[in-house]
């Protein structure tokens, strides 16, 4: 028996046991969470996937913007030709 055991009351020992139990529970949760976190390889794989997705979407949006610009040029050209034809009848 140590001198601490002699001076500890049952309530202090019970509190110490509860503290040890809580600490064990927290350590278990911490160890469980650490295994679920991504490592460098997981993050590198995710980065490569995101780059591929972003480049694909960028190409798709560029095609839509070019098609929209061409359509607007043709549409406005047609409107201008129609207005000029109405203003100056031949």
PDB file of N, CA, C and O in Angstrom, chain B, residues numbered from 101:
ATOM      1  N   UNK B 101       0.840  -1.167   0.000  1.00  0.00           N
ATOM      2  CA  UNK B 101       0.000   0.000   0.000  1.00  0.00           C
ATOM      3  C   UNK B 101       0.892   1.240   0.000  1.00  0.00           C
ATOM      4  O   UNK B 101       1.834   1.338   0.787  1.00  0.00           O
ATOM      5  N   UNK B 102       0.591   2.169  -0.875  1.00  0.00           N
ATOM      6  CA  UNK B 102       1.371   3.408  -0.934  1.00  0.00           C
ATOM      7  C   UNK B 102       0.743   4.442  -0.024  1.00  0.00           C
ATOM      8  O   UNK B 102      -0.351   4.248   0.504  1.00  0.00           O
ATOM      9  N   UNK B 103       1.452   5.539   0.148  1.00  0.00           N
ATOM     10  CA  UNK B 103       0.922   6.600   1.013  1.00  0.00           C
ATOM     11  C   UNK B 103      -0.301   7.259   0.374  1.00  0.00           C
ATOM     12  O   UNK B 103      -1.176   7.767   1.076  1.00  0.00           O
ATOM     13  N   UNK B 104      -0.359   7.249  -0.984  1.00  0.00           N
ATOM     14  CA  UNK B 104      -1.531   7.818  -1.659  1.00  0.00           C
ATOM     15  C   UNK B 104      -2.775   6.992  -1.387  1.00  0.00           C
ATOM     16  O   UNK B 104      -3.865   7.541  -1.225  1.00  0.00           O
ATOM     17  N   UNK B 105      -2.618   5.662  -1.335  1.00  0.00           N
ATOM     18  CA  UNK B 105      -3.762   4.792  -1.069  1.00  0.00           C
ATOM     19  C   UNK B 105      -4.327   5.028   0.316  1.00  0.00           C
ATOM     20  O   UNK B 105      -5.538   4.933   0.517  1.00  0.00           O
ATOM     21  N   UNK B 106      -3.462   5.336   1.277  1.00  0.00           N
ATOM     22  CA  UNK B 106      -3.915   5.566   2.635  1.00  0.00           C
ATOM     23  C   UNK B 106      -4.711   6.854   2.721  1.00  0.00           C
ATOM     24  O   UNK B 106      -5.703   6.917   3.447  1.00  0.00           O
ATOM     25  N   UNK B 107      -4.300   7.876   1.999  1.00  0.00           N
ATOM     26  CA  UNK B 107      -4.951   9.175   2.093  1.00  0.00           C
ATOM     27  C   UNK B 107      -6.136   9.312   1.136  1.00  0.00           C
ATOM     28  O   UNK B 107      -6.940  10.228   1.308  1.00  0.00           O
ATOM     29  N   UNK B 108      -6.277   8.435   0.132  1.00  0.00           N
ATOM     30  CA  UNK B 108      -7.411   8.507  -0.793  1.00  0.00           C
ATOM     31  C   UNK B 108      -8.678   8.055  -0.105  1.00  0.00           C
ATOM     32  O   UNK B 108      -8.695   7.058   0.617  1.00  0.00           O
ATOM     33  N   UNK B 109      -9.725   8.798  -0.340  1.00  0.00           N
ATOM     34  CA  UNK B 109     -11.029   8.381   0.170  1.00  0.00           C
ATOM     35  C   UNK B 109     -11.685   7.523  -0.898  1.00  0.00           C
ATOM     36  O   UNK B 109     -11.271   7.566  -2.056  1.00  0.00           O
ATOM     37  N   UNK B 110     -12.697   6.746  -0.538  1.00  0.00           N
ATOM     38  CA  UNK B 110     -13.400   5.930  -1.543  1.00  0.00           C
ATOM     39  C   UNK B 110     -13.989   6.774  -2.672  1.00  0.00           C
ATOM     40  O   UNK B 110     -14.031   6.324  -3.817  1.00  0.00           O
ATOM     41  N   UNK B 111     -14.438   7.976  -2.369  1.00  0.00           N
ATOM     42  CA  UNK B 111     -15.009   8.846  -3.407  1.00  0.00           C
ATOM     43  C   UNK B 111     -13.934   9.253  -4.397  1.00  0.00           C
ATOM     44  O   UNK B 111     -14.200   9.325  -5.596  1.00  0.00           O
ATOM     45  N   UNK B 112     -12.710   9.524  -3.916  1.00  0.00           N
ATOM     46  CA  UNK B 112     -11.621   9.894  -4.812  1.00  0.00           C
ATOM     47  C   UNK B 112     -11.219   8.721  -5.690  1.00  0.00           C
ATOM     48  O   UNK B 112     -10.943   8.888  -6.878  1.00  0.00           O
ATOM     49  N   UNK B 113     -11.187   7.512  -5.088  1.00  0.00           N
ATOM     50  CA  UNK B 113     -10.843   6.325  -5.887  1.00  0.00           C
ATOM     51  C   UNK B 113     -11.909   6.061  -6.933  1.00  0.00           C
ATOM     52  O   UNK B 113     -11.585   5.673  -8.055  1.00  0.00           O
ATOM     53  N   UNK B 114     -13.182   6.265  -6.590  1.00  0.00           N
ATOM     54  CA  UNK B 114     -14.276   6.072  -7.530  1.00  0.00           C
ATOM     55  C   UNK B 114     -14.174   7.100  -8.657  1.00  0.00           C
ATOM     56  O   UNK B 114     -14.381   6.765  -9.823  1.00  0.00           O
ATOM     57  N   UNK B 115     -13.861   8.329  -8.318  1.00  0.00           N
ATOM     58  CA  UNK B 115     -13.680   9.368  -9.329  1.00  0.00           C
ATOM     59  C   UNK B 115     -12.509   9.056 -10.236  1.00  0.00           C
ATOM     60  O   UNK B 115     -12.556   9.308 -11.441  1.00  0.00           O
ATOM     61  N   UNK B 116     -11.463   8.508  -9.651  1.00  0.00           N
ATOM     62  CA  UNK B 116     -10.291   8.129 -10.438  1.00  0.00           C
ATOM     63  C   UNK B 116     -10.637   6.992 -11.405  1.00  0.00           C
ATOM     64  O   UNK B 116     -10.180   6.985 -12.548  1.00  0.00           O
ATOM     65  N   UNK B 117     -11.443   6.036 -10.943  1.00  0.00           N
ATOM     66  CA  UNK B 117     -11.854   4.936 -11.816  1.00  0.00           C
ATOM     67  C   UNK B 117     -12.722   5.450 -12.958  1.00  0.00           C
ATOM     68  O   UNK B 117     -12.592   5.007 -14.099  1.00  0.00           O
ATOM     69  N   UNK B 118     -13.617   6.397 -12.637  1.00  0.00           N
ATOM     70  CA  UNK B 118     -14.452   6.970 -13.692  1.00  0.00           C
ATOM     71  C   UNK B 118     -13.606   7.745 -14.693  1.00  0.00           C
ATOM     72  O   UNK B 118     -13.857   7.695 -15.897  1.00  0.00           O
ATOM     73  N   UNK B 119     -12.609   8.457 -14.194  1.00  0.00           N
ATOM     74  CA  UNK B 119     -11.722   9.213 -15.072  1.00  0.00           C
ATOM     75  C   UNK B 119     -10.937   8.268 -15.973  1.00  0.00           C
ATOM     76  O   UNK B 119     -10.776   8.533 -17.164  1.00  0.00           O
ATOM     77  N   UNK B 120     -10.444   7.159 -15.403  1.00  0.00           N
ATOM     78  CA  UNK B 120      -9.718   6.165 -16.207  1.00  0.00           C
ATOM     79  C   UNK B 120     -10.629   5.562 -17.271  1.00  0.00           C
ATOM     80  O   UNK B 120     -10.214   5.367 -18.414  1.00  0.00           O
ATOM     81  N   UNK B 121     -11.861   5.270 -16.894  1.00  0.00           N
ATOM     82  CA  UNK B 121     -12.810   4.694 -17.854  1.00  0.00           C
ATOM     83  C   UNK B 121     -13.113   5.679 -18.980  1.00  0.00           C
ATOM     84  O   UNK B 121     -13.152   5.300 -20.150  1.00  0.00           O
ATOM     85  N   UNK B 122     -13.328   6.948 -18.618  1.00  0.00           N
ATOM     86  CA  UNK B 122     -13.594   7.972 -19.631  1.00  0.00           C
ATOM     87  C   UNK B 122     -12.400   8.152 -20.553  1.00  0.00           C
ATOM     88  O   UNK B 122     -12.556   8.315 -21.763  1.00  0.00           O
ATOM     89  N   UNK B 123     -11.205   8.123 -19.972  1.00  0.00           N
ATOM     90  CA  UNK B 123      -9.988   8.254 -20.773  1.00  0.00           C
ATOM     91  C   UNK B 123      -9.850   7.085 -21.742  1.00  0.00           C
ATOM     92  O   UNK B 123      -9.471   7.275 -22.897  1.00  0.00           O
ATOM     93  N   UNK B 124     -10.154   5.887 -21.280  1.00  0.00           N
ATOM     94  CA  UNK B 124     -10.097   4.712 -22.150  1.00  0.00           C
ATOM     95  C   UNK B 124     -11.100   4.823 -23.290  1.00  0.00           C
ATOM     96  O   UNK B 124     -10.789   4.481 -24.431  1.00  0.00           O
ATOM     97  N   UNK B 125     -12.304   5.301 -22.982  1.00  0.00           N
ATOM     98  CA  UNK B 125     -13.327   5.474 -24.018  1.00  0.00           C
ATOM     99  C   UNK B 125     -12.867   6.505 -25.041  1.00  0.00           C
ATOM    100  O   UNK B 125     -13.013   6.297 -26.245  1.00  0.00           O
ATOM    101  N   UNK B 126     -12.310   7.620 -24.560  1.00  0.00           N
ATOM    102  CA  UNK B 126     -11.841   8.651 -25.484  1.00  0.00           C
ATOM    103  C   UNK B 126     -10.674   8.159 -26.333  1.00  0.00           C
ATOM    104  O   UNK B 126     -10.606   8.470 -27.522  1.00  0.00           O
ATOM    105  N   UNK B 127      -9.767   7.409 -25.751  1.00  0.00           N
ATOM    106  CA  UNK B 127      -8.645   6.861 -26.528  1.00  0.00           C
ATOM    107  C   UNK B 127      -9.152   5.908 -27.605  1.00  0.00           C
ATOM    108  O   UNK B 127      -8.644   5.907 -28.726  1.00  0.00           O
ATOM    109  N   UNK B 128     -10.148   5.102 -27.267  1.00  0.00           N
ATOM    110  CA  UNK B 128     -10.722   4.171 -28.241  1.00  0.00           C
ATOM    111  C   UNK B 128     -11.371   4.936 -29.383  1.00  0.00           C
ATOM    112  O   UNK B 128     -11.194   4.578 -30.548  1.00  0.00           O
ATOM    113  N   UNK B 129     -12.116   5.980 -29.063  1.00  0.00           N
ATOM    114  CA  UNK B 129     -12.750   6.789 -30.112  1.00  0.00           C
ATOM    115  C   UNK B 129     -11.695   7.452 -30.987  1.00  0.00           C
ATOM    116  O   UNK B 129     -11.822   7.492 -32.211  1.00  0.00           O
ATOM    117  N   UNK B 130     -10.659   7.969 -30.348  1.00  0.00           N
ATOM    118  CA  UNK B 130      -9.592   8.629 -31.087  1.00  0.00           C
ATOM    119  C   UNK B 130      -8.901   7.654 -32.033  1.00  0.00           C
ATOM    120  O   UNK B 130      -8.643   7.988 -33.190  1.00  0.00           O
ATOM    121  N   UNK B 131      -8.602   6.460 -31.553  1.00  0.00           N
ATOM    122  CA  UNK B 131      -7.961   5.443 -32.403  1.00  0.00           C
ATOM    123  C   UNK B 131      -8.870   5.043 -33.560  1.00  0.00           C
ATOM    124  O   UNK B 131      -8.397   4.801 -34.671  1.00  0.00           O
ATOM    125  N   UNK B 132     -10.169   4.974 -33.300  1.00  0.00           N
ATOM    126  CA  UNK B 132     -11.121   4.623 -34.351  1.00  0.00           C
ATOM    127  C   UNK B 132     -11.189   5.721 -35.403  1.00  0.00           C
ATOM    128  O   UNK B 132     -11.224   5.435 -36.600  1.00  0.00           O
ATOM    129  N   UNK B 133     -11.208   6.971 -34.963  1.00  0.00           N
ATOM    130  CA  UNK B 133     -11.275   8.087 -35.906  1.00  0.00           C
ATOM    131  C   UNK B 133     -10.003   8.193 -36.744  1.00  0.00           C
ATOM    132  O   UNK B 133     -10.067   8.525 -37.927  1.00  0.00           O
ATOM    133  N   UNK B 134      -8.862   7.916 -36.146  1.00  0.00           N
ATOM    134  CA  UNK B 134      -7.611   8.009 -36.896  1.00  0.00           C
ATOM    135  C   UNK B 134      -7.562   7.022 -38.060  1.00  0.00           C
ATOM    136  O   UNK B 134      -6.976   7.316 -39.102  1.00  0.00           O
ATOM    137  N   UNK B 135      -8.167   5.870 -37.885  1.00  0.00           N
ATOM    138  CA  UNK B 135      -8.158   4.894 -38.983  1.00  0.00           C
ATOM    139  C   UNK B 135      -9.075   5.308 -40.120  1.00  0.00           C
ATOM    140  O   UNK B 135      -8.905   4.852 -41.251  1.00  0.00           O
ATOM    141  N   UNK B 136     -10.055   6.177 -39.832  1.00  0.00           N
ATOM    142  CA  UNK B 136     -10.992   6.592 -40.877  1.00  0.00           C
ATOM    143  C   UNK B 136     -10.527   7.816 -41.647  1.00  0.00           C
ATOM    144  O   UNK B 136     -11.085   8.117 -42.702  1.00  0.00           O
ATOM    145  N   UNK B 137      -9.526   8.529 -41.154  1.00  0.00           N
ATOM    146  CA  UNK B 137      -9.042   9.725 -41.840  1.00  0.00           C
ATOM    147  C   UNK B 137      -8.266   9.342 -43.097  1.00  0.00           C
ATOM    148  O   UNK B 137      -7.590   8.314 -43.120  1.00  0.00           O
ATOM    149  N   UNK B 138      -8.360  10.166 -44.145  1.00  0.00           N
ATOM    150  CA  UNK B 138      -7.633   9.843 -45.379  1.00  0.00           C
ATOM    151  C   UNK B 138      -6.132  10.083 -45.208  1.00  0.00           C
ATOM    152  O   UNK B 138      -5.703  10.944 -44.439  1.00  0.00           O
ATOM    153  N   UNK B 139      -5.352   9.298 -45.943  1.00  0.00           N
ATOM    154  CA  UNK B 139      -3.905   9.506 -45.934  1.00  0.00           C
ATOM    155  C   UNK B 139      -3.494  10.215 -47.223  1.00  0.00           C
ATOM    156  O   UNK B 139      -4.344  10.600 -48.025  1.00  0.00           O
ATOM    157  N   UNK B 140      -2.203  10.383 -47.414  1.00  0.00           N
ATOM    158  CA  UNK B 140      -1.725  11.138 -48.579  1.00  0.00           C
ATOM    159  C   UNK B 140      -2.124  10.475 -49.888  1.00  0.00           C
ATOM    160  O   UNK B 140      -2.443  11.165 -50.856  1.00  0.00           O
ATOM    161  N   UNK B 141      -2.109   9.161 -49.933  1.00  0.00           N
ATOM    162  CA  UNK B 141      -2.482   8.449 -51.164  1.00  0.00           C
ATOM    163  C   UNK B 141      -3.953   8.688 -51.506  1.00  0.00           C
ATOM    164  O   UNK B 141      -4.298   8.891 -52.670  1.00  0.00           O
ATOM    165  N   UNK B 142      -4.812   8.664 -50.493  1.00  0.00           N
ATOM    166  CA  UNK B 142      -6.235   8.921 -50.731  1.00  0.00           C
ATOM    167  C   UNK B 142      -6.453  10.340 -51.244  1.00  0.00           C
ATOM    168  O   UNK B 142      -7.233  10.559 -52.171  1.00  0.00           O
ATOM    169  N   UNK B 143      -5.764  11.294 -50.642  1.00  0.00           N
ATOM    170  CA  UNK B 143      -5.915  12.678 -51.077  1.00  0.00           C
ATOM    171  C   UNK B 143      -5.363  12.904 -52.478  1.00  0.00           C
ATOM    172  O   UNK B 143      -5.927  13.683 -53.247  1.00  0.00           O
ATOM    173  N   UNK B 144      -4.261  12.226 -52.820  1.00  0.00           N
ATOM    174  CA  UNK B 144      -3.695  12.357 -54.168  1.00  0.00           C
ATOM    175  C   UNK B 144      -4.657  11.772 -55.204  1.00  0.00           C
ATOM    176  O   UNK B 144      -4.824  12.330 -56.289  1.00  0.00           O
ATOM    177  N   UNK B 145      -5.287  10.649 -54.864  1.00  0.00           N
ATOM    178  CA  UNK B 145      -6.264  10.036 -55.773  1.00  0.00           C
ATOM    179  C   UNK B 145      -7.471  10.951 -55.972  1.00  0.00           C
ATOM    180  O   UNK B 145      -7.960  11.112 -57.090  1.00  0.00           O
ATOM    181  N   UNK B 146      -7.941  11.542 -54.892  1.00  0.00           N
ATOM    182  CA  UNK B 146      -9.073  12.470 -54.981  1.00  0.00           C
ATOM    183  C   UNK B 146      -8.706  13.694 -55.816  1.00  0.00           C
ATOM    184  O   UNK B 146      -9.514  14.171 -56.613  1.00  0.00           O
ATOM    185  N   UNK B 147      -7.500  14.194 -55.633  1.00  0.00           N
ATOM    186  CA  UNK B 147      -7.051  15.352 -56.398  1.00  0.00           C
ATOM    187  C   UNK B 147      -7.010  15.037 -57.888  1.00  0.00           C
ATOM    188  O   UNK B 147      -7.424  15.858 -58.707  1.00  0.00           O
ATOM    189  N   UNK B 148      -6.512  13.846 -58.248  1.00  0.00           N
ATOM    190  CA  UNK B 148      -6.460  13.450 -59.662  1.00  0.00           C
ATOM    191  C   UNK B 148      -7.871  13.335 -60.242  1.00  0.00           C
ATOM    192  O   UNK B 148      -8.114  13.766 -61.370  1.00  0.00           O
ATOM    193  N   UNK B 149      -8.798  12.757 -59.479  1.00  0.00           N
ATOM    194  CA  UNK B 149     -10.182  12.641 -59.949  1.00  0.00           C
ATOM    195  C   UNK B 149     -10.802  14.021 -60.161  1.00  0.00           C
ATOM    196  O   UNK B 149     -11.481  14.259 -61.160  1.00  0.00           O
ATOM    197  N   UNK B 150     -10.564  14.921 -59.217  1.00  0.00           N
ATOM    198  CA  UNK B 150     -11.138  16.264 -59.338  1.00  0.00           C
ATOM    199  C   UNK B 150     -10.566  17.009 -60.535  1.00  0.00           C
ATOM    200  O   UNK B 150     -11.297  17.710 -61.234  1.00  0.00           O
ATOM    201  N   UNK B 151      -9.265  16.863 -60.777  1.00  0.00           N
ATOM    202  CA  UNK B 151      -8.671  17.516 -61.942  1.00  0.00           C
ATOM    203  C   UNK B 151      -9.300  16.997 -63.227  1.00  0.00           C
ATOM    204  O   UNK B 151      -9.609  17.776 -64.129  1.00  0.00           O
ATOM    205  N   UNK B 152      -9.489  15.695 -63.313  1.00  0.00           N
ATOM    206  CA  UNK B 152     -10.104  15.098 -64.497  1.00  0.00           C
ATOM    207  C   UNK B 152     -11.529  15.624 -64.675  1.00  0.00           C
ATOM    208  O   UNK B 152     -11.926  15.991 -65.781  1.00  0.00           O
ATOM    209  N   UNK B 153     -12.288  15.659 -63.592  1.00  0.00           N
ATOM    210  CA  UNK B 153     -13.668  16.158 -63.665  1.00  0.00           C
ATOM    211  C   UNK B 153     -13.717  17.624 -64.072  1.00  0.00           C
ATOM    212  O   UNK B 153     -14.551  18.019 -64.887  1.00  0.00           O
ATOM    213  N   UNK B 154     -12.832  18.423 -63.511  1.00  0.00           N
ATOM    214  CA  UNK B 154     -12.822  19.851 -63.821  1.00  0.00           C
ATOM    215  C   UNK B 154     -12.456  20.090 -65.281  1.00  0.00           C
ATOM    216  O   UNK B 154     -13.070  20.928 -65.941  1.00  0.00           O
ATOM    217  N   UNK B 155     -11.463  19.366 -65.791  1.00  0.00           N
ATOM    218  CA  UNK B 155     -11.079  19.535 -67.197  1.00  0.00           C
ATOM    219  C   UNK B 155     -12.208  19.095 -68.135  1.00  0.00           C
ATOM    220  O   UNK B 155     -12.452  19.732 -69.160  1.00  0.00           O
ATOM    221  N   UNK B 156     -12.884  18.021 -67.787  1.00  0.00           N
ATOM    222  CA  UNK B 156     -14.011  17.559 -68.593  1.00  0.00           C
ATOM    223  C   UNK B 156     -15.141  18.574 -68.629  1.00  0.00           C
ATOM    224  O   UNK B 156     -15.699  18.854 -69.690  1.00  0.00           O
ATOM    225  N   UNK B 157     -15.479  19.131 -67.457  1.00  0.00           N
ATOM    226  CA  UNK B 157     -16.541  20.140 -67.400  1.00  0.00           C
ATOM    227  C   UNK B 157     -16.123  21.415 -68.125  1.00  0.00           C
ATOM    228  O   UNK B 157     -16.947  22.065 -68.770  1.00  0.00           O
ATOM    229  N   UNK B 158     -14.859  21.768 -68.022  1.00  0.00           N
ATOM    230  CA  UNK B 158     -14.364  22.959 -68.708  1.00  0.00           C
ATOM    231  C   UNK B 158     -14.496  22.806 -70.223  1.00  0.00           C
ATOM    232  O   UNK B 158     -14.911  23.737 -70.913  1.00  0.00           O
ATOM    233  N   UNK B 159     -14.144  21.639 -70.730  1.00  0.00           N
ATOM    234  CA  UNK B 159     -14.271  21.398 -72.177  1.00  0.00           C
ATOM    235  C   UNK B 159     -15.737  21.440 -72.608  1.00  0.00           C
ATOM    236  O   UNK B 159     -16.066  21.999 -73.654  1.00  0.00           O
ATOM    237  N   UNK B 160     -16.611  20.849 -71.799  1.00  0.00           N
ATOM    238  CA  UNK B 160     -18.036  20.831 -72.128  1.00  0.00           C
ATOM    239  C   UNK B 160     -18.603  22.254 -72.132  1.00  0.00           C
ATOM    240  O   UNK B 160     -19.365  22.614 -73.029  1.00  0.00           O
ATOM    241  N   UNK B 161     -18.235  23.057 -71.140  1.00  0.00           N
ATOM    242  CA  UNK B 161     -18.734  24.429 -71.084  1.00  0.00           C
ATOM    243  C   UNK B 161     -18.165  25.283 -72.213  1.00  0.00           C
ATOM    244  O   UNK B 161     -18.852  26.170 -72.720  1.00  0.00           O
ATOM    245  N   UNK B 162     -16.930  25.030 -72.608  1.00  0.00           N
ATOM    246  CA  UNK B 162     -16.343  25.776 -73.725  1.00  0.00           C
ATOM    247  C   UNK B 162     -17.109  25.503 -75.017  1.00  0.00           C
ATOM    248  O   UNK B 162     -17.337  26.418 -75.808  1.00  0.00           O
ATOM    249  N   UNK B 163     -17.503  24.259 -75.230  1.00  0.00           N
ATOM    250  CA  UNK B 163     -18.289  23.922 -76.422  1.00  0.00           C
ATOM    251  C   UNK B 163     -19.629  24.655 -76.399  1.00  0.00           C
ATOM    252  O   UNK B 163     -20.057  25.190 -77.421  1.00  0.00           O
ATOM    253  N   UNK B 164     -20.293  24.684 -75.245  1.00  0.00           N
ATOM    254  CA  UNK B 164     -21.571  25.371 -75.143  1.00  0.00           C
ATOM    255  C   UNK B 164     -21.419  26.877 -75.364  1.00  0.00           C
ATOM    256  O   UNK B 164     -22.259  27.499 -76.014  1.00  0.00           O
ATOM    257  N   UNK B 165     -20.345  27.461 -74.822  1.00  0.00           N
ATOM    258  CA  UNK B 165     -20.138  28.902 -75.018  1.00  0.00           C
ATOM    259  C   UNK B 165     -19.875  29.219 -76.482  1.00  0.00           C
ATOM    260  O   UNK B 165     -20.392  30.210 -76.999  1.00  0.00           O
ATOM    261  N   UNK B 166     -19.084  28.400 -77.155  1.00  0.00           N
ATOM    262  CA  UNK B 166     -18.808  28.634 -78.574  1.00  0.00           C
ATOM    263  C   UNK B 166     -20.095  28.497 -79.390  1.00  0.00           C
ATOM    264  O   UNK B 166     -20.360  29.314 -80.273  1.00  0.00           O
ATOM    265  N   UNK B 167     -20.891  27.472 -79.099  1.00  0.00           N
ATOM    266  CA  UNK B 167     -22.153  27.284 -79.824  1.00  0.00           C
ATOM    267  C   UNK B 167     -23.109  28.452 -79.576  1.00  0.00           C
ATOM    268  O   UNK B 167     -23.798  28.898 -80.493  1.00  0.00           O
ATOM    269  N   UNK B 168     -23.151  28.943 -78.343  1.00  0.00           N
ATOM    270  CA  UNK B 168     -24.015  30.081 -78.027  1.00  0.00           C
ATOM    271  C   UNK B 168     -23.550  31.335 -78.758  1.00  0.00           C
ATOM    272  O   UNK B 168     -24.376  32.078 -79.289  1.00  0.00           O
ATOM    273  N   UNK B 169     -22.252  31.583 -78.795  1.00  0.00           N
ATOM    274  CA  UNK B 169     -21.720  32.760 -79.487  1.00  0.00           C
ATOM    275  C   UNK B 169     -22.020  32.694 -80.980  1.00  0.00           C
ATOM    276  O   UNK B 169     -22.425  33.696 -81.570  1.00  0.00           O
ATOM    277  N   UNK B 170     -21.827  31.537 -81.597  1.00  0.00           N
ATOM    278  CA  UNK B 170     -22.108  31.383 -83.031  1.00  0.00           C
ATOM    279  C   UNK B 170     -23.595  31.610 -83.304  1.00  0.00           C
ATOM    280  O   UNK B 170     -23.961  32.274 -84.273  1.00  0.00           O
ATOM    281  N   UNK B 171     -24.441  31.056 -82.445  1.00  0.00           N
ATOM    282  CA  UNK B 171     -25.890  31.223 -82.618  1.00  0.00           C
ATOM    283  C   UNK B 171     -26.285  32.689 -82.486  1.00  0.00           C
ATOM    284  O   UNK B 171     -27.128  33.176 -83.240  1.00  0.00           O
ATOM    285  N   UNK B 172     -25.680  33.395 -81.534  1.00  0.00           N
ATOM    286  CA  UNK B 172     -25.998  34.815 -81.365  1.00  0.00           C
ATOM    287  C   UNK B 172     -25.549  35.634 -82.570  1.00  0.00           C
ATOM    288  O   UNK B 172     -26.273  36.524 -83.017  1.00  0.00           O
ATOM    289  N   UNK B 173     -24.372  35.346 -83.098  1.00  0.00           N
ATOM    290  CA  UNK B 173     -23.884  36.075 -84.278  1.00  0.00           C
ATOM    291  C   UNK B 173     -24.829  35.855 -85.452  1.00  0.00           C
ATOM    292  O   UNK B 173     -25.212  36.805 -86.135  1.00  0.00           O
ATOM    293  N   UNK B 174     -25.201  34.607 -85.682  1.00  0.00           N
ATOM    294  CA  UNK B 174     -26.119  34.301 -86.790  1.00  0.00           C
ATOM    295  C   UNK B 174     -27.478  34.964 -86.558  1.00  0.00           C
ATOM    296  O   UNK B 174     -28.060  35.522 -87.489  1.00  0.00           O
ATOM    297  N   UNK B 175     -27.990  34.908 -85.320  1.00  0.00           N
ATOM    298  CA  UNK B 175     -29.295  35.501 -85.004  1.00  0.00           C
ATOM    299  C   UNK B 175     -29.293  37.008 -85.176  1.00  0.00           C
ATOM    300  O   UNK B 175     -30.195  37.568 -85.799  1.00  0.00           O
ATOM    301  N   UNK B 176     -28.273  37.673 -84.619  1.00  0.00           N
ATOM    302  CA  UNK B 176     -28.207  39.131 -84.763  1.00  0.00           C
ATOM    303  C   UNK B 176     -27.966  39.538 -86.214  1.00  0.00           C
ATOM    304  O   UNK B 176     -28.496  40.548 -86.677  1.00  0.00           O
ATOM    305  N   UNK B 177     -27.170  38.755 -86.922  1.00  0.00           N
ATOM    306  CA  UNK B 177     -26.959  39.041 -88.350  1.00  0.00           C
ATOM    307  C   UNK B 177     -28.264  38.960 -89.118  1.00  0.00           C
ATOM    308  O   UNK B 177     -28.547  39.809 -89.962  1.00  0.00           O
ATOM    309  N   UNK B 178     -29.059  37.941 -88.828  1.00  0.00           N
ATOM    310  CA  UNK B 178     -30.366  37.805 -89.477  1.00  0.00           C
ATOM    311  C   UNK B 178     -31.293  38.950 -89.134  1.00  0.00           C
ATOM    312  O   UNK B 178     -32.012  39.444 -90.002  1.00  0.00           O
ATOM    313  N   UNK B 179     -31.290  39.384 -87.877  1.00  0.00           N
ATOM    314  CA  UNK B 179     -32.139  40.506 -87.483  1.00  0.00           C
ATOM    315  C   UNK B 179     -31.707  41.795 -88.169  1.00  0.00           C
ATOM    316  O   UNK B 179     -32.547  42.574 -88.620  1.00  0.00           O
ATOM    317  N   UNK B 180     -30.413  42.016 -88.246  1.00  0.00           N
ATOM    318  CA  UNK B 180     -29.914  43.237 -88.896  1.00  0.00           C
ATOM    319  C   UNK B 180     -30.265  43.231 -90.380  1.00  0.00           C
ATOM    320  O   UNK B 180     -30.698  44.250 -90.918  1.00  0.00           O
ATOM    321  N   UNK B 181     -30.081  42.091 -91.044  1.00  0.00           N
ATOM    322  CA  UNK B 181     -30.440  41.996 -92.463  1.00  0.00           C
ATOM    323  C   UNK B 181     -31.935  42.220 -92.661  1.00  0.00           C
ATOM    324  O   UNK B 181     -32.334  42.886 -93.616  1.00  0.00           O
ATOM    325  N   UNK B 182     -32.760  41.682 -91.786  1.00  0.00           N
ATOM    326  CA  UNK B 182     -34.211  41.871 -91.894  1.00  0.00           C
ATOM    327  C   UNK B 182     -34.579  43.338 -91.696  1.00  0.00           C
ATOM    328  O   UNK B 182     -35.397  43.879 -92.440  1.00  0.00           O
ATOM    329  N   UNK B 183     -33.982  43.983 -90.699  1.00  0.00           N
ATOM    330  CA  UNK B 183     -34.277  45.402 -90.461  1.00  0.00           C
ATOM    331  C   UNK B 183     -33.817  46.269 -91.637  1.00  0.00           C
ATOM    332  O   UNK B 183     -34.525  47.194 -92.036  1.00  0.00           O
ATOM    333  N   UNK B 184     -32.642  45.978 -92.192  1.00  0.00           N
ATOM    334  CA  UNK B 184     -32.161  46.756 -93.343  1.00  0.00           C
ATOM    335  C   UNK B 184     -33.064  46.535 -94.548  1.00  0.00           C
ATOM    336  O   UNK B 184     -33.319  47.473 -95.304  1.00  0.00           O
ATOM    337  N   UNK B 185     -33.542  45.341 -94.737  1.00  0.00           N
ATOM    338  CA  UNK B 185     -34.428  45.074 -95.871  1.00  0.00           C
ATOM    339  C   UNK B 185     -35.752  45.805 -95.701  1.00  0.00           C
ATOM    340  O   UNK B 185     -36.331  46.244 -96.695  1.00  0.00           O
ATOM    341  N   UNK B 186     -36.247  45.949 -94.491  1.00  0.00           N
ATOM    342  CA  UNK B 186     -37.515  46.646 -94.237  1.00  0.00           C
ATOM    343  C   UNK B 186     -37.351  48.166 -94.355  1.00  0.00           C
ATOM    344  O   UNK B 186     -38.279  48.862 -94.768  1.00  0.00           O
ATOM    345  N   UNK B 187     -36.183  48.671 -93.996  1.00  0.00           N
ATOM    346  CA  UNK B 187     -35.977  50.116 -94.054  1.00  0.00           C
ATOM    347  C   UNK B 187     -35.793  50.613 -95.472  1.00  0.00           C
ATOM    348  O   UNK B 187     -36.268  51.696 -95.814  1.00  0.00           O
ATOM    349  N   UNK B 188     -35.119  49.849 -96.294  1.00  0.00           N
ATOM    350  CA  UNK B 188     -34.842  50.253 -97.682  1.00  0.00           C
ATOM    351  C   UNK B 188     -35.502  49.253 -98.640  1.00  0.00           C
ATOM    352  O   UNK B 188     -34.849  48.323 -99.113  1.00  0.00           O
ATOM    353  N   UNK B 189     -36.770  49.441 -98.919  1.00  0.00           N
ATOM    354  CA  UNK B 189     -37.398  48.505 -99.871  1.00  0.00           C
ATOM    355  C   UNK B 189     -36.813  48.697-101.269  1.00  0.00           C
ATOM    356  O   UNK B 189     -36.574  49.820-101.715  1.00  0.00           O
ATOM    357  N   UNK B 190     -36.598  47.611-101.922  1.00  0.00           N
ATOM    358  CA  UNK B 190     -35.960  47.668-103.252  1.00  0.00           C
ATOM    359  C   UNK B 190     -36.940  48.055-104.323  1.00  0.00           C
ATOM    360  O   UNK B 190     -36.570  48.149-105.493  1.00  0.00           O
TER     361      UNK B 190
END
